[in-house]
Structures are given as C-alpha cells and as structure tokens.
Amino acid sequence: MDFSAEQREFAAAVATYCSRELATVAQRDAVTEGGTLANSPQVLATMARHGWLGVSLPAEYGGGGAGFVEECIFLEESSRGLAPITAYSTGLTAAQTYLRWGSESQKQTVVNNLVEGRLEAIALSEPGAGSDLAGLRVTARREPDRYVINGQKTWISAAHIAEHLLVLTREDSSGSRHQGMTLLMVPRDAPGIDIRGIETMEPRTCNDVFFTDVEVPLDAVVGEPNRAWYQLMRGLSIERLIIAAMSIGAARRALDDVVGYAREREQFGQTIGSFQAVRHRLADLATDIEFARVFLYDVAAKIDAGREDDLNKESAMAKLRCTEIAKHATLEAMQLMGGAGYTREFGMEGQVRRALAPPIYGGTNEIQREIIAKHIGL
C-alpha cells in the first residue's frame, strides 16, 4: 500500500498508544475490570480525545472528515493493538446507515455520539431470522402519532451499552418477504425494552433484546417506511470492510506474537524459529496476510473513490478472506507456541477466542461465498 505521510503518521500514533498502554494482559485487565469487559470506557474516551473515533465520518456532523482508508487504518491498528473497543465497529456500521438514510437530526446525534465514545447498536437478527433476515417477526404497528414495537431480537452486539438501537421491524406483511420492513431508531432505555446478556466465550458482547409495546415517534423512521430491505442491501460493502480491517489487524498481531516467541523459545539447543518447519509456516502466514491486506486497502480506496455500490463481490471477498486468515493465524500461533499459546499469560488464547466470531457475524462466510459465486456466474 502506498500510504501518504499523514496516513503513516496516523497508523504510527494508534500503534504507539496501543503498545504503550495495552501491550500486556495486565494492562488490558486494568481497563476492562480484570478482562470482564469487551469494551473499555476509559480507552474509548482516550481515543475520542485523540480524534480517532469516527475519523471517516463527515466533518459537518462532527466526524473526522477523512476517508475510509484512514478508517481501515484505525480499525487495523487498534485491533492489532488489542484495544478493547470491539463495539466501536458496530457503532461505525450503524453510523454509516444513518448517514446514508437518516434525517439530519439522526445523523448529528449518532455521529456526535460515536466520535465522543458513546456507542450505537444494530438490532437485525432474531431467533428465526439470521442469515435469512426476510424471516423477521418483530413488528412495528403504525398508529397516528407513533410506532409500537413488539418481539425479540437476538445476538445484538453492544445493545447493553449503546445509546440507541437501530431496529429492523416488520411494518407491513401484505407484500413479499422483502417488502414491508422499516428501520427505527430506538433509545436503549425506552420503556418496554428488556436487554439480557448472552453468555459466550468472550466477555459480554451479545444480547437478547425483548420489545413489549415499545413506543417511538413517527420521526424515529430511518429512511423510508417499508423500504428497509433495500436500504440495508445498499450498505453492506462498508460493513464487510469494517470487519475485514479488524480481522487483518488481529492476524498481524498473532503473527507479531508468534514470531517474537519463535525468536526466543529454545529447544534442542536453538530457537524454534530456526527450524524450517516453523519458518516456512510463518512465511506462508505472512504472505497470506499481506496479500489480503493489499486487497483490503484496494477496496477501501475504491470506496473513497465513490464506488461503494459496485463492490458487492469485492467486499464479500475481503470479509471472507480476512476473517478466515485471522482465524487461521491465531490457531497457527497457538499451535506453534505450544502450551504457552494456551495460557492466559501469553495472551494468544484470547486472540483465538476473538478470531472465531468474525467469520459468523456480519453475514456468515458461507453467505459471502454464495455472493461471490453469483458474481462469477454460478
């Protein structure tokens, strides 16, 4: 990648902060209540003061006014630095939807929240509607002066710490499965909302969200009523690239750590990095990461050139390959580090856990392969 001097300085600033403040398990524990938080308010506040949050969002709404290449740089370097800000990506994805379809008031509110470290959430999936979102059952009944929402969402990242939920609802069931959907901006603390954490391998991130006669005004609609499917399909490329950039950062961190370990760990009178079996596996891993990274930034540059709506195939490829490489990199690192890779002290076990979810969320990688297959004529 041919980054500008300013972009290189930006990447170095994020990397320096992470290496100084978040390099060790002990440092990360100190800002996450002993590793029990996936998102650190302290770290988010610090990054907000530096002006790093929302770097790609429009300046007229309070964002940094830079391009999506700069956003990918931040996502990559903060992920590489293991910064506990995982829900930032969800807020960024939500902000992109509001920027494309929301009212002026919604844009101002959401962008200002994000750049100040206050997060947003997106409520799409349901117990019977994951990859098949058209099967959703959460309803929004329109009354003369309000919408009334009922039903359940699940796997909702950051719902418990978000300012608002961007909720996909069924307003009209008279048409096809892809018609009659409406996006609504719902305050997290609105009466009738019940948010319950889902226990996973990671600190609390995901939630079940129950809506019981939750009322929002008519101007809570994001975009047009009954047009949410079309709106969501227009914003997928950026969401996929957000996940891809974080995954490349995770892959690079795993490579950094296992190379450092291989340089120091001695067996049979020499460092394990001197054994060909280890050297060649790490050489292959470094090559795979770099190829995916170049592709990622190529797609990001095309987004900055105004080609977002033409990148359905490329963004699916980026999400697929980068998340798979991150998973592979962490598992390879754990294997090559032996027992040390399995301990919390060395941190690799946490990196493995974090790398397992991205191939599932944001559209499973099986769905990404279906998208790619259609684009190549299958």
C-alpha positions as a LaTeX table, in Angstrom:
\begin{tabular}{lrrr}
\hline
Residue & $x$ (\AA) & $y$ (\AA) & $z$ (\AA) \\
\hline
Met1 & 0.00 & 0.00 & 0.00 \\
Asp2 & 1.25 & 3.46 & $-0.88$ \\
Phe3 & 0.11 & 5.36 & 2.19 \\
Ser4 & 0.66 & 9.11 & 2.42 \\
Ala5 & 2.92 & 10.55 & 5.09 \\
Glu6 & $-0.14$ & 11.64 & 7.07 \\
Gln7 & $-1.64$ & 8.16 & 6.90 \\
Arg8 & 1.60 & 6.57 & 8.06 \\
Glu9 & 1.78 & 9.03 & 10.95 \\
Phe10 & $-1.80$ & 8.22 & 11.90 \\
Ala11 & $-1.11$ & 4.48 & 11.88 \\
Ala12 & 2.03 & 5.02 & 13.98 \\
Ala13 & 0.15 & 7.13 & 16.52 \\
Val14 & $-2.51$ & 4.46 & 17.08 \\
Ala15 & 0.11 & 1.72 & 17.22 \\
Thr16 & 2.26 & 3.67 & 19.68 \\
Tyr17 & $-0.66$ & 4.29 & 22.03 \\
Cys18 & $-1.66$ & 0.61 & 22.00 \\
Ser19 & 1.89 & $-0.64$ & 22.53 \\
Arg20 & 2.41 & 1.78 & 25.41 \\
Glu21 & $-0.94$ & 1.36 & 27.17 \\
Leu22 & $-2.37$ & $-2.02$ & 26.13 \\
Ala23 & 0.53 & $-4.31$ & 25.27 \\
Thr24 & 0.22 & $-6.75$ & 28.15 \\
Val25 & $-2.59$ & $-8.81$ & 29.61 \\
Ala26 & $-2.15$ & $-6.90$ & 32.89 \\
Gln27 & $-2.54$ & $-3.54$ & 31.15 \\
Arg28 & $-5.67$ & $-4.68$ & 29.34 \\
Asp29 & $-7.08$ & $-6.17$ & 32.54 \\
Ala30 & $-6.61$ & $-2.83$ & 34.27 \\
Val31 & $-9.00$ & $-1.09$ & 31.85 \\
Thr32 & $-11.51$ & $-3.95$ & 31.45 \\
Glu33 & $-12.24$ & $-4.85$ & 35.07 \\
Gly34 & $-9.98$ & $-7.86$ & 35.03 \\
Gly35 & $-10.81$ & $-8.86$ & 31.46 \\
Thr36 & $-14.57$ & $-8.96$ & 32.09 \\
Leu37 & $-15.40$ & $-6.11$ & 29.68 \\
Ala38 & $-15.15$ & $-6.30$ & 25.90 \\
Asn39 & $-15.25$ & $-2.51$ & 25.69 \\
Ser40 & $-13.34$ & $-0.14$ & 27.91 \\
Pro41 & $-14.98$ & 3.26 & 28.52 \\
Gln42 & $-11.54$ & 4.55 & 29.51 \\
Val43 & $-9.91$ & 3.53 & 26.24 \\
Leu44 & $-12.84$ & 4.81 & 24.18 \\
Ala45 & $-12.64$ & 8.16 & 25.96 \\
Thr46 & $-8.91$ & 8.41 & 25.34 \\
Met47 & $-9.27$ & 7.58 & 21.66 \\
Ala48 & $-12.10$ & 10.12 & 21.40 \\
Arg49 & $-9.81$ & 12.82 & 22.82 \\
His50 & $-7.22$ & 11.95 & 20.17 \\
Gly51 & $-9.87$ & 12.40 & 17.48 \\
Trp52 & $-9.55$ & 8.83 & 16.23 \\
Leu53 & $-13.16$ & 7.71 & 16.64 \\
Gly54 & $-15.29$ & 8.42 & 13.59 \\
Val55 & $-12.24$ & 9.50 & 11.62 \\
Ser56 & $-14.03$ & 8.73 & 8.33 \\
Leu57 & $-17.36$ & 10.34 & 9.23 \\
Pro58 & $-18.30$ & 13.71 & 7.70 \\
Ala59 & $-16.98$ & 16.79 & 9.46 \\
Glu60 & $-20.34$ & 18.57 & 9.12 \\
Tyr61 & $-21.81$ & 16.04 & 11.54 \\
Gly62 & $-18.88$ & 16.08 & 13.93 \\
Gly63 & $-16.71$ & 13.38 & 12.37 \\
Gly64 & $-13.07$ & 13.48 & 11.33 \\
Gly65 & $-13.77$ & 14.10 & 7.65 \\
Ala66 & $-11.12$ & 11.66 & 6.40 \\
Gly67 & $-11.58$ & 8.74 & 4.01 \\
Phe68 & $-12.39$ & 5.11 & 4.52 \\
Val69 & $-8.74$ & 4.19 & 4.01 \\
Glu70 & $-8.00$ & 6.13 & 7.20 \\
Glu71 & $-10.86$ & 4.32 & 8.95 \\
Cys72 & $-9.39$ & 0.96 & 7.94 \\
Ile73 & $-6.01$ & 2.09 & 9.23 \\
Phe74 & $-7.55$ & 2.86 & 12.61 \\
Leu75 & $-9.53$ & $-0.39$ & 12.71 \\
Glu76 & $-6.47$ & $-2.42$ & 11.73 \\
Glu77 & $-4.05$ & $-0.79$ & 14.16 \\
Ser78 & $-6.45$ & $-0.73$ & 17.11 \\
Ser79 & $-7.28$ & $-4.40$ & 16.52 \\
Arg80 & $-3.60$ & $-5.24$ & 16.13 \\
Gly81 & $-3.02$ & $-3.44$ & 19.42 \\
Leu82 & $-5.79$ & $-5.49$ & 21.09 \\
Ala83 & $-7.64$ & $-2.33$ & 22.09 \\
Pro84 & $-10.83$ & $-3.29$ & 23.98 \\
Ile85 & $-13.20$ & $-1.31$ & 21.77 \\
Thr86 & $-14.89$ & $-4.13$ & 19.87 \\
Ala87 & $-18.31$ & $-2.43$ & 19.81 \\
Tyr88 & $-16.89$ & 0.61 & 18.04 \\
Ser89 & $-17.21$ & $-1.30$ & 14.77 \\
Thr90 & $-20.91$ & $-1.86$ & 15.41 \\
Gly91 & $-21.40$ & 1.82 & 16.12 \\
Leu92 & $-19.50$ & 2.71 & 12.96 \\
Thr93 & $-21.68$ & 0.40 & 10.87 \\
Ala94 & $-24.79$ & 1.95 & 12.39 \\
Ala95 & $-23.48$ & 5.44 & 11.70 \\
Gln96 & $-22.98$ & 4.59 & 8.04 \\
Thr97 & $-26.63$ & 3.55 & 7.78 \\
Tyr98 & $-27.82$ & 6.75 & 9.44 \\
Leu99 & $-25.57$ & 8.84 & 7.19 \\
Arg100 & $-27.00$ & 7.27 & 4.07 \\
Trp101 & $-30.66$ & 7.20 & 5.06 \\
Gly102 & $-31.26$ & 9.12 & 8.28 \\
Ser103 & $-32.63$ & 12.58 & 8.99 \\
Glu104 & $-30.33$ & 15.50 & 9.75 \\
Ser105 & $-31.13$ & 15.17 & 13.44 \\
Gln106 & $-30.36$ & 11.43 & 13.43 \\
Lys107 & $-27.05$ & 11.99 & 11.65 \\
Gln108 & $-25.95$ & 14.69 & 14.07 \\
Thr109 & $-26.92$ & 12.62 & 17.09 \\
Val110 & $-25.30$ & 9.36 & 16.05 \\
Val111 & $-22.07$ & 10.78 & 14.64 \\
Asn112 & $-21.51$ & 13.03 & 17.65 \\
Asn113 & $-22.17$ & 10.10 & 19.97 \\
Leu114 & $-19.64$ & 7.91 & 18.19 \\
Val115 & $-16.82$ & 10.44 & 18.00 \\
Glu116 & $-17.23$ & 11.05 & 21.75 \\
Gly117 & $-17.02$ & 7.31 & 22.52 \\
Arg118 & $-20.73$ & 6.70 & 23.05 \\
Leu119 & $-21.76$ & 3.63 & 21.09 \\
Glu120 & $-24.68$ & 2.59 & 18.90 \\
Ala121 & $-26.13$ & $-0.87$ & 18.20 \\
Ile122 & $-27.92$ & $-2.57$ & 15.32 \\
Ala123 & $-30.79$ & $-5.00$ & 16.01 \\
Leu124 & $-31.34$ & $-7.19$ & 12.97 \\
Ser125 & $-31.15$ & $-10.90$ & 13.86 \\
Glu126 & $-33.96$ & $-12.82$ & 15.53 \\
Pro127 & $-34.29$ & $-16.38$ & 16.83 \\
Gly128 & $-35.75$ & $-17.43$ & 13.48 \\
Ala129 & $-34.07$ & $-14.86$ & 11.23 \\
Gly130 & $-30.28$ & $-14.81$ & 11.00 \\
Ser131 & $-28.83$ & $-15.25$ & 7.54 \\
Asp132 & $-32.43$ & $-15.16$ & 6.29 \\
Leu133 & $-33.36$ & $-11.70$ & 7.57 \\
Ala134 & $-36.51$ & $-11.68$ & 5.48 \\
Gly135 & $-37.94$ & $-14.11$ & 8.04 \\
Leu136 & $-38.06$ & $-11.46$ & 10.76 \\
Arg137 & $-41.06$ & $-11.33$ & 13.08 \\
Val138 & $-40.53$ & $-8.22$ & 15.22 \\
Thr139 & $-43.46$ & $-5.94$ & 14.39 \\
Ala140 & $-43.86$ & $-2.18$ & 14.29 \\
Arg141 & $-47.52$ & $-1.20$ & 14.38 \\
Arg142 & $-48.05$ & 2.26 & 13.00 \\
Glu143 & $-50.50$ & 4.48 & 14.85 \\
Pro144 & $-51.42$ & 8.10 & 14.08 \\
Asp145 & $-48.54$ & 9.54 & 16.12 \\
Arg146 & $-46.22$ & 6.64 & 16.91 \\
Tyr147 & $-44.89$ & 3.16 & 16.22 \\
Val148 & $-45.43$ & 0.36 & 18.73 \\
Ile149 & $-42.77$ & $-2.38$ & 18.62 \\
Asn150 & $-43.15$ & $-5.96$ & 19.81 \\
Gly151 & $-40.99$ & $-9.06$ & 19.52 \\
Gln152 & $-37.48$ & $-10.38$ & 20.17 \\
Lys153 & $-34.07$ & $-9.70$ & 18.66 \\
Thr154 & $-31.02$ & $-11.83$ & 19.40 \\
Trp155 & $-27.21$ & $-11.73$ & 19.08 \\
Ile156 & $-27.34$ & $-7.95$ & 19.30 \\
Ser157 & $-23.81$ & $-6.64$ & 19.87 \\
Ala158 & $-23.40$ & $-3.81$ & 22.37 \\
Ala159 & $-27.13$ & $-3.40$ & 23.00 \\
His160 & $-26.47$ & $-3.09$ & 26.74 \\
Ile161 & $-24.07$ & $-0.14$ & 26.34 \\
Ala162 & $-25.48$ & 1.60 & 23.26 \\
Glu163 & $-27.21$ & 4.95 & 23.14 \\
His164 & $-29.73$ & 3.73 & 20.57 \\
Leu165 & $-30.75$ & 0.53 & 18.80 \\
Leu166 & $-31.24$ & 0.61 & 15.03 \\
Val167 & $-34.10$ & $-1.90$ & 14.88 \\
Leu168 & $-35.28$ & $-3.74$ & 11.79 \\
Thr169 & $-39.02$ & $-4.31$ & 12.04 \\
Arg170 & $-41.92$ & $-5.70$ & 10.04 \\
Glu171 & $-44.41$ & $-2.91$ & 9.45 \\
Asp172 & $-46.44$ & $-4.46$ & 6.64 \\
Ser173 & $-46.95$ & $-8.19$ & 5.95 \\
Ser174 & $-49.16$ & $-7.84$ & 2.89 \\
Gly175 & $-46.39$ & $-7.95$ & 0.28 \\
Ser176 & $-43.40$ & $-10.17$ & $-0.44$ \\
Arg177 & $-40.97$ & $-11.26$ & 2.29 \\
His178 & $-38.56$ & $-8.46$ & 1.35 \\
Gln179 & $-41.18$ & $-5.74$ & 1.44 \\
Gly180 & $-42.80$ & $-4.03$ & 4.40 \\
Met181 & $-39.67$ & $-3.68$ & 6.57 \\
Thr182 & $-38.91$ & $-0.45$ & 8.44 \\
Leu183 & $-35.80$ & 0.69 & 10.31 \\
Leu184 & $-36.43$ & 2.55 & 13.56 \\
Met185 & $-34.10$ & 4.49 & 15.85 \\
Val186 & $-34.97$ & 3.38 & 19.38 \\
Pro187 & $-33.41$ & 4.71 & 22.61 \\
Arg188 & $-31.85$ & 1.85 & 24.56 \\
Asp189 & $-33.62$ & 2.90 & 27.73 \\
Ala190 & $-37.08$ & 3.23 & 26.16 \\
Pro191 & $-39.84$ & 1.75 & 28.37 \\
Gly192 & $-40.66$ & $-1.82$ & 27.40 \\
Ile193 & $-37.14$ & $-2.84$ & 26.35 \\
Asp194 & $-35.57$ & $-5.76$ & 28.21 \\
Ile195 & $-31.91$ & $-6.49$ & 27.40 \\
Arg196 & $-30.40$ & $-9.77$ & 28.58 \\
Gly197 & $-26.80$ & $-10.81$ & 28.06 \\
Ile198 & $-25.90$ & $-13.98$ & 26.18 \\
Glu199 & $-23.01$ & $-15.94$ & 27.69 \\
Thr200 & $-20.32$ & $-16.71$ & 25.13 \\
Met201 & $-16.59$ & $-17.47$ & 25.02 \\
Glu202 & $-15.90$ & $-13.74$ & 25.30 \\
Pro203 & $-16.78$ & $-11.03$ & 27.84 \\
Arg204 & $-20.31$ & $-9.79$ & 27.41 \\
Thr205 & $-20.88$ & $-8.54$ & 23.90 \\
Cys206 & $-24.11$ & $-10.09$ & 22.60 \\
Asn207 & $-27.63$ & $-9.75$ & 23.92 \\
Asp208 & $-31.21$ & $-10.85$ & 23.57 \\
Val209 & $-33.47$ & $-7.81$ & 23.30 \\
Phe210 & $-37.18$ & $-8.06$ & 24.05 \\
Phe211 & $-39.65$ & $-5.37$ & 22.96 \\
Thr212 & $-43.00$ & $-5.14$ & 24.73 \\
Asp213 & $-45.20$ & $-2.31$ & 23.44 \\
Val214 & $-42.17$ & $-0.07$ & 22.95 \\
Glu215 & $-43.30$ & 3.29 & 21.62 \\
Val216 & $-41.28$ & 5.61 & 19.37 \\
Pro217 & $-42.43$ & 8.68 & 17.44 \\
Leu218 & $-43.04$ & 8.59 & 13.70 \\
Asp219 & $-39.82$ & 10.52 & 13.07 \\
Ala220 & $-37.86$ & 7.56 & 14.50 \\
Val221 & $-38.01$ & 6.04 & 11.00 \\
Val222 & $-34.58$ & 5.83 & 9.38 \\
Gly223 & $-35.08$ & 6.35 & 5.66 \\
Glu224 & $-38.47$ & 5.40 & 4.29 \\
Pro225 & $-41.14$ & 3.20 & 5.87 \\
Asn226 & $-41.37$ & $-0.27$ & 4.31 \\
Arg227 & $-38.08$ & 0.20 & 2.40 \\
Ala228 & $-35.58$ & $-1.14$ & 4.93 \\
Trp229 & $-34.53$ & $-4.18$ & 2.91 \\
Tyr230 & $-33.40$ & $-2.01$ & 0.04 \\
Gln231 & $-31.64$ & 0.35 & 2.42 \\
Leu232 & $-29.76$ & $-2.42$ & 4.20 \\
Met233 & $-28.63$ & $-4.05$ & 0.97 \\
Arg234 & $-27.07$ & $-0.74$ & $-0.12$ \\
Gly235 & $-24.83$ & $-0.55$ & 2.94 \\
Leu236 & $-23.27$ & $-3.99$ & 3.11 \\
Ser237 & $-19.92$ & $-3.24$ & 1.48 \\
Ile238 & $-18.76$ & $-0.91$ & 4.24 \\
Glu239 & $-19.90$ & $-3.28$ & 7.00 \\
Arg240 & $-17.92$ & $-6.12$ & 5.44 \\
Leu241 & $-14.83$ & $-3.96$ & 5.09 \\
Ile242 & $-15.03$ & $-2.84$ & 8.71 \\
Ile243 & $-14.92$ & $-6.48$ & 9.80 \\
Ala244 & $-12.14$ & $-7.25$ & 7.31 \\
Ala245 & $-9.93$ & $-4.42$ & 8.58 \\
Met246 & $-10.29$ & $-5.53$ & 12.18 \\
Ser247 & $-9.51$ & $-9.10$ & 11.17 \\
Ile248 & $-6.35$ & $-8.12$ & 9.34 \\
Gly249 & $-5.23$ & $-6.33$ & 12.47 \\
Ala250 & $-5.93$ & $-9.45$ & 14.51 \\
Ala251 & $-3.99$ & $-11.61$ & 12.04 \\
Arg252 & $-1.00$ & $-9.28$ & 12.14 \\
Arg253 & $-0.98$ & $-9.29$ & 15.93 \\
Ala254 & $-1.00$ & $-13.08$ & 16.02 \\
Leu255 & 1.91 & $-13.13$ & 13.57 \\
Asp256 & 3.81 & $-10.50$ & 15.60 \\
Asp257 & 3.43 & $-12.50$ & 18.79 \\
Val258 & 4.30 & $-15.91$ & 17.42 \\
Val259 & 7.35 & $-14.56$ & 15.56 \\
Gly260 & 8.52 & $-12.92$ & 18.78 \\
Tyr261 & 8.03 & $-16.19$ & 20.64 \\
Ala262 & 9.83 & $-18.20$ & 17.93 \\
Arg263 & 12.85 & $-15.90$ & 18.17 \\
Glu264 & 13.23 & $-16.51$ & 21.90 \\
Arg265 & 11.96 & $-20.03$ & 22.64 \\
Glu266 & 14.80 & $-22.56$ & 22.56 \\
Gln267 & 14.55 & $-26.31$ & 22.03 \\
Phe268 & 17.27 & $-28.78$ & 21.10 \\
Gly269 & 19.86 & $-26.06$ & 21.58 \\
Gln270 & 18.44 & $-23.49$ & 19.17 \\
Thr271 & 15.49 & $-21.14$ & 18.81 \\
Ile272 & 12.39 & $-22.77$ & 17.33 \\
Gly273 & 12.32 & $-20.04$ & 14.68 \\
Ser274 & 15.45 & $-21.57$ & 13.18 \\
Phe275 & 13.64 & $-24.83$ & 12.35 \\
Gln276 & 12.46 & $-24.98$ & 8.75 \\
Ala277 & 9.11 & $-26.47$ & 9.72 \\
Val278 & 8.37 & $-23.37$ & 11.78 \\
Arg279 & 9.98 & $-20.81$ & 9.46 \\
His280 & 8.05 & $-21.97$ & 6.41 \\
Arg281 & 4.69 & $-22.00$ & 8.18 \\
Leu282 & 5.26 & $-18.43$ & 9.34 \\
Ala283 & 6.49 & $-17.37$ & 5.91 \\
Asp284 & 3.28 & $-18.71$ & 4.37 \\
Leu285 & 1.21 & $-16.97$ & 7.02 \\
Ala286 & 2.96 & $-13.63$ & 6.47 \\
Thr287 & 2.39 & $-13.94$ & 2.73 \\
Asp288 & $-1.32$ & $-14.71$ & 3.10 \\
Ile289 & $-1.81$ & $-11.78$ & 5.47 \\
Glu290 & $-0.03$ & $-9.32$ & 3.19 \\
Phe291 & $-1.99$ & $-10.39$ & 0.10 \\
Ala292 & $-5.28$ & $-9.95$ & 1.95 \\
Arg293 & $-4.16$ & $-6.63$ & 3.40 \\
Val294 & $-3.32$ & $-5.20$ & $-0.03$ \\
Phe295 & $-6.73$ & $-6.31$ & $-1.33$ \\
Leu296 & $-8.47$ & $-4.78$ & 1.69 \\
Tyr297 & $-6.96$ & $-1.35$ & 1.10 \\
Asp298 & $-7.62$ & $-1.55$ & $-2.62$ \\
Val299 & $-11.33$ & $-1.98$ & $-1.87$ \\
Ala300 & $-11.19$ & 0.82 & 0.73 \\
Ala301 & $-9.65$ & 3.16 & $-1.86$ \\
Lys302 & $-12.46$ & 2.31 & $-4.28$ \\
Ile303 & $-15.00$ & 3.23 & $-1.61$ \\
Asp304 & $-13.27$ & 6.59 & $-1.21$ \\
Ala305 & $-13.49$ & 6.98 & $-5.00$ \\
Gly306 & $-17.29$ & 6.71 & $-4.79$ \\
Arg307 & $-17.66$ & 3.12 & $-5.96$ \\
Glu308 & $-19.23$ & 1.65 & $-2.82$ \\
Asp309 & $-22.35$ & 0.39 & $-4.59$ \\
Asp310 & $-20.26$ & $-1.53$ & $-7.16$ \\
Leu311 & $-18.23$ & $-3.50$ & $-4.63$ \\
Asn312 & $-20.61$ & $-6.25$ & $-3.55$ \\
Lys313 & $-18.32$ & $-9.03$ & $-4.77$ \\
Glu314 & $-15.05$ & $-7.42$ & $-3.67$ \\
Ser315 & $-16.32$ & $-6.57$ & $-0.19$ \\
Ala316 & $-17.59$ & $-10.13$ & 0.25 \\
Met317 & $-14.16$ & $-11.42$ & $-0.80$ \\
Ala318 & $-12.43$ & $-9.10$ & 1.67 \\
Lys319 & $-14.67$ & $-10.13$ & 4.55 \\
Leu320 & $-14.31$ & $-13.82$ & 3.69 \\
Arg321 & $-10.56$ & $-13.91$ & 3.25 \\
Cys322 & $-9.55$ & $-11.54$ & 6.06 \\
Thr323 & $-11.69$ & $-13.24$ & 8.71 \\
Glu324 & $-10.53$ & $-16.70$ & 7.65 \\
Ile325 & $-6.89$ & $-15.60$ & 7.75 \\
Ala326 & $-7.32$ & $-14.13$ & 11.24 \\
Lys327 & $-8.78$ & $-17.40$ & 12.49 \\
His328 & $-6.03$ & $-19.40$ & 10.81 \\
Ala329 & $-3.30$ & $-17.07$ & 12.09 \\
Thr330 & $-4.36$ & $-17.29$ & 15.73 \\
Leu331 & $-4.75$ & $-21.05$ & 15.62 \\
Glu332 & $-1.35$ & $-21.45$ & 13.91 \\
Ala333 & 0.21 & $-19.18$ & 16.52 \\
Met334 & $-1.31$ & $-21.17$ & 19.36 \\
Gln335 & $-0.03$ & $-24.43$ & 17.87 \\
Leu336 & 3.50 & $-23.11$ & 17.32 \\
Met337 & 3.63 & $-21.62$ & 20.82 \\
Gly338 & 2.69 & $-24.98$ & 22.33 \\
Gly339 & 1.47 & $-24.87$ & 25.90 \\
Ala340 & 2.35 & $-21.18$ & 26.18 \\
Gly341 & $-0.20$ & $-20.41$ & 23.50 \\
Tyr342 & $-2.90$ & $-21.97$ & 25.63 \\
Thr343 & $-2.18$ & $-19.84$ & 28.70 \\
Arg344 & $-3.75$ & $-16.51$ & 29.55 \\
Glu345 & $-0.32$ & $-15.12$ & 30.47 \\
Phe346 & 0.84 & $-15.05$ & 26.84 \\
Gly347 & $-2.50$ & $-13.76$ & 25.52 \\
Met348 & $-2.84$ & $-15.98$ & 22.48 \\
Glu349 & $-5.82$ & $-17.90$ & 23.84 \\
Gly350 & $-7.74$ & $-14.63$ & 23.97 \\
Gln351 & $-6.75$ & $-13.83$ & 20.42 \\
Val352 & $-8.06$ & $-17.22$ & 19.30 \\
Arg353 & $-11.40$ & $-16.62$ & 21.00 \\
Arg354 & $-11.76$ & $-13.20$ & 19.42 \\
Ala355 & $-10.96$ & $-14.54$ & 15.94 \\
Leu356 & $-13.65$ & $-17.23$ & 15.95 \\
Ala357 & $-16.69$ & $-14.96$ & 15.76 \\
Pro358 & $-15.98$ & $-12.68$ & 12.74 \\
Pro359 & $-16.48$ & $-15.49$ & 10.18 \\
Ile360 & $-20.00$ & $-15.78$ & 11.61 \\
Tyr361 & $-21.24$ & $-12.23$ & 12.15 \\
Gly362 & $-21.81$ & $-9.51$ & 9.55 \\
Gly363 & $-23.11$ & $-12.19$ & 7.20 \\
Thr364 & $-21.61$ & $-15.65$ & 7.65 \\
Asn365 & $-18.74$ & $-16.61$ & 5.39 \\
Glu366 & $-20.99$ & $-19.20$ & 3.81 \\
Ile367 & $-23.24$ & $-16.33$ & 2.71 \\
Gln368 & $-20.20$ & $-14.41$ & 1.44 \\
Arg369 & $-19.24$ & $-17.42$ & $-0.69$ \\
Glu370 & $-22.77$ & $-17.53$ & $-2.12$ \\
Ile371 & $-22.50$ & $-13.83$ & $-3.05$ \\
Ile372 & $-19.16$ & $-14.38$ & $-4.73$ \\
Ala373 & $-20.41$ & $-17.46$ & $-6.56$ \\
Lys374 & $-23.33$ & $-15.49$ & $-8.02$ \\
His375 & $-20.98$ & $-12.78$ & $-9.24$ \\
Ile376 & $-18.83$ & $-15.29$ & $-11.10$ \\
Gly377 & $-21.85$ & $-16.72$ & $-12.85$ \\
Leu378 & $-22.81$ & $-19.72$ & $-10.70$ \\
\hline
\end{tabular}
